[in-house]
Amino acid sequence: MIDAGLTPERHTHGSSHDASCGSTRGVERKPVIHLVNVEKSFGEQAVLKGVNLEVLRGKVTTVIGPSGGGKSVLLKHMIGLIRPDQGQVLVDGVDITRLEGKALNQVRKQFSMLFQSAALFDSMTLFDNVAFPLREKTTLTESEIKRKVTDMLEAVDLRDMGHKFPAELSGGMKKRTGLARALVMNPNIILFDEPTTGLDPLLATGIHQLIARSQQRFGFTAVVVSHDIPEVFGISDYVAMLWDGVIEEMGPTHEFQRSTNVVVRRFLDAAARPETTTV
């Protein structure tokens, strides 16, 4: 991946990305997450076949690709939920594939993750769902927790909804509650795994806009896995395409959309036609 303003480097099967290459206007590039030749198989199924990917700090990077192509597996490598068979996963220069226990958990404190289902506790109110990580992982007083949770619920347009339970919420409200819980620990990085799954186009647009507003307000680094093409491009600084286990191409969004790579073009054209079932 490269900084805006540079011509995007093309990545094809078997290619690798030099983390030291390139800077723009004298600004050193320091990816917060860097995957180097990451390989992962489950049994005889090779899912990742040498993934090279850089995620730049404070930016929104979206990963696209076909269903079942390993995008969620890629996210789980970034946070250390899955270890690669080969390769490195560097977070701020630290190879988390070599870490275990407390050392790995220390790195994970930089992360939050918003799952497809929002993963809310059905027996808890919205307020308690958002407060849960604060109560589990901090020494804040209840008054401090109340203030932070109230602020987060307001930030995701759920003011005065803290008393409700997940069963009383629409799909969009559940997603927003999940985002509030992801934000409440002030993470440096948030991973979004299909954040608009199951939502109609209008609600999906609202979630995309909320992610963009939240990122601009709080300044976190975002990695988004999404099938919402081309809508998700509107909130993305960079786009990477995972295809057949490798990053086929990556670059600034506006340049990615103009790609002449045959595989990328076929995929984008098919995604623009909902009735198309094959690429």
Secondary structure, 3 states (H helix, E strand, C coil): CCCCCCCCCECCCCCCCCCCCCCECCECCCEEEEEEEEEEEECCEEEEEEEEEEEECCCEEEEECCCCCCHHHHHHHHCCCCCCCEEEEEECCEEHHHCCHHHHHHHHCCEEEECCCCCCCCCCCHHHHHHHHHHHHCCCCHHHHHHHHHHHHHHCCCCCCCCCCHHHCCHHHHHHHHHHHHHCCCCCEEEEECCCCCCCHHHHHHHHHHHHHHHHHHCCEEEEECCCCCHHHHHCCEEEEEECCEEEEEEEHHHHCCCCCHHHHHHHHHHCCCCCCCC
